[in-house]
Amino acid sequence: MLVLSRSLDQELVFPTLGITVRVLRIAGNNVRLGIDAPAHVPVLRREVLDTQGVYFAPPESAPVLNHAQRNQLNRAFLALSLAQKQLELGQNTEAQTRLGYALGQLKELEKEASQKPAEAARSSKQRALLVEDDPNERELLAGYLRLNGLDVETAEDGGAAMECLGKQPRFDVVLLDMFMPRCDGSNTIQRIRHDPAYAGLKVFAVTGHEPEQCGVGVGAQGVDCWFRKPVNPITLVRAIKGELPTEANAASDSSAWR
């Protein structure tokens, strides 16, 4: 809980919520508070709400609040109303406690609101699962992909990849080496293509071998595109972002570097 003291004309501002609380006048045991809030946030004295049953329908542009956030905002304004009444009755200590509680509730809402833009930015990134048993190659390629705006998780083999697919939010693409211990690329592809949960998931082979050597084709039951090592990472990123036709093997050999 946030507890603080404010003097005359001092303000407490919640910029993300668009709420400002200001001390307008102090006269004896009476403190006048000014609360500036957006149109979708009603600010009422408790007695007005009790006697008139006023209801405000939020405008269409109002942010959507979940159940917990609505309760939190309700507690904050109830506490402000109670603090105002306690000040009028000379109950200064009790009023300060309620005011601190109300401001603490608003501060928590402000923190949640300020985190949403960053979360939205993260969720907008394309997600790739890189499956490669060579740790140096895995981290080098993952680092390059991240610097190009991709959200990348890594796995050391097909078994770890399937565990990651089952636990993580859905990926946009799996970048899959073919020859790996424990669970190789062809087995991983079979498991992905036979599971309805992964329908439509793109799988790109990133390997030093040809498709016929691995028994894996390019198409709906195989991989969406075959990238032959050494891979041009620029071309790979373009394919992941949908800037190249993945049905073709345009990036399947070292000629892609030219």
N, C-alpha and C positions, 0 to 999 in steps of 0.2 A: 504494500500500500504506500502511495506517495503522500507524505505529510509535509506541508510547507506553509509559510505565512506570507501574506501579500499586504502591501501598504496601499494607500489611496492612489488611484489611477494606474496601479500596476496590473499587468495582464498575464494570463497563462494561455498560450496559443497551442492548438493542435492543428498544424497546417494541413496535414493529409486529410483530416476529417473536416476541415473548414470550420472549426469551432474555436471561439475566443471567449474566455471568461475574464471580466474586468471588474475591479473594485471601484464603484462609482462614488460612494459616500459612506463615511463612518460617523455615526451620531450616537454616542452612548453605547447601548447594547445592540443597536440596529446597524447592520451593514447592508448596503444596497449593492447587489451584484448585477452586472450587465452581461448577458449571454448572447453572443452573435453566432447563429448556426444556419446551415443551409435550409432551403425550403422544405426538404423532405425530413428534417429533424425537428419535430414539434418541441417547443419549450413552454411548459405551463406550470403555474402554481398548482400544488397538489389539490387545494380546495376547489379550483376551477374544474379540474378533471373529474373530481368526485361528484360535483353537483350537476355538471352539464354533460358528462359523458362524451366529451369532444373526441372526434376521430378525424385524423388527417390521412388521406390517401396519398402515398408518395408519388411524385411525378414519375413518368416513364424513364427519365434520365437518372433517377436515383440509383445509387449502387445497391446491388443485391446483398442483403445480409442473411447469414444463416441463423438458425435458431439460437445458438449460443451467443452470437454477436448481438442479436436483438435483446436477449435477456440482459447482456452486459450493459448495453446502452440504456435500457430501462432502469437498471439498478443505479446507474450513474445519475440520471435525472431525478429519480426518487430521492436519492441521498442529497442532491442539491436542494430540492424542495424542503426536505426535512431540516437541513442545515439552516436555511433561511428562516423557517419557523422557530427553530431553537434560538437563533440570534434575537428574534423579536421578543422572545420570552426571557432573555438574559442568560440562557444556558450556553455560555460561550465555549466552555471546554467540550461539551458534547457536540456543539456545532462544528468546532474545528476538526473533531474526529470524523464527522460525517462528510465534511468538505474534503478532507484528505482522502477518504475512501472514494468519493465521487471522482476526484481528479485522477486517482490511481486507475479506476476503471476506464476512464477516457484515454489515459496514457497507454494502457494495454491495447485498446482498439487502434490507437494511432500507430503503435508498433506493428500490429498485424497489417494495417493498411499500407504502411511504407514498405513492407516486405513483398507485397503482391506484384509490383512491377518487375522485381528481380526474378520472382518465380515464373512469371509469364514469359520473360525473356528466355529462361532456361528451357521451359517447356516447348518454345517455338523452334528450338534447335532440332535438326535431324539427328536421330540416335542410331549409332552404329555399334555392332558387336564384332570385335576383331578377334578371330580365333587363330592363334599361331603358337607353335610349341617352342620356337626360338625366342628366348626372352629379350635379347637385344633387338632383333628385328621387330618384335611385337611392340616394344616401347618406342622405338624410333618412328614407326608408322603411326602409332597412336598419337604421339606428340605432334606429328605433322597434321593429322586430321583435326585435332583439337584446335590448332592454330588457324585452321581454315573454317572454324565456326561449327564443328560437329561435336555432339555429345557422345563420347566414346567409352565403352566398357571393354575389357579384355578378358580372354579365357585362354588357358594353355592347351586345351584339347577339346574334342567334341563332347566328352562327358561334362566337363565344366561349362561348356557353352549351353548345353541343354538345361543345366541347373540354373544358369543365369537367365535364360529365356523364360523359365517357369516362375522366377521370383521377381524379376525386374518389370517395369512398365514396358509396353510393346516397343520393339525396335523397328526402325525403318529398313535396315539392311544388315545382313550378316556377311562379313568378309571372312572367307573360310579357306584355310590351308587344307591340302588334300591328304598328305601323309603325316600322321601324328600318332603318338602312342595312345593306348587305352581305347580311344574311339576316334577313328580316322574320318576324313571328310565325307567319303561316300556313305558311311553308316549314319553320320550326322544329317546328311541331306535326306536320307530315307526317313529318319525319325521326324524331321521337320515337315516333309511333304505329306506324311501320313497322319499328321495331327491337325484336325480342323482348327485348333486354336491359333495356328500359324498360317492360316490361309492368306495368300496374298503377300506374305513376307518375302522380300527380295533377298536372294542369296547370290553373292558374287564369289567365284572361286579365285583365290590369289595364290598361285602355285607355280612351281618350276616344271610341272608335267603337263602333258597333253590330255585332253578329255578321254581319248581312247585308252590311255594308260591307266586311268582311274575308274573306268566303267561308268562314267557320269556324263550325261548329255546336257546340252543347252536347251532349256525349254521349261514347260510347266512342272514336270516331274524331276527336273534336275536343277541346274543353276541358271540364273537369269543372264549371267555374263561370265566369260572366262578370261581372267587376266593372267597372262604368262609372265613370270619373273624373268628379268628385272622389270618391275612395274614402274611406269611413269606416275608418280603420286598426283601430279596435276590432272592427268587424264582420269585417274581413279576418283578424285574428288568431284570432277565434272559429271562423271557417271552416277555417283551417289546422289548428287543434287538434281539429277534428271536432265542434265544439259547434253547428254549423248544418248543415242539409241542403244539400250542395253542388250537388245536381241542379237546385235552383231558382235563379232569378236574384234572390234576395231582396236581395242587396247590389249590384245592378247599376246603381243611380243614386243621386243625391244624397238621395233620400228615406230612405236608410239612416241618415242623420245624425239623423233625428227620433226 
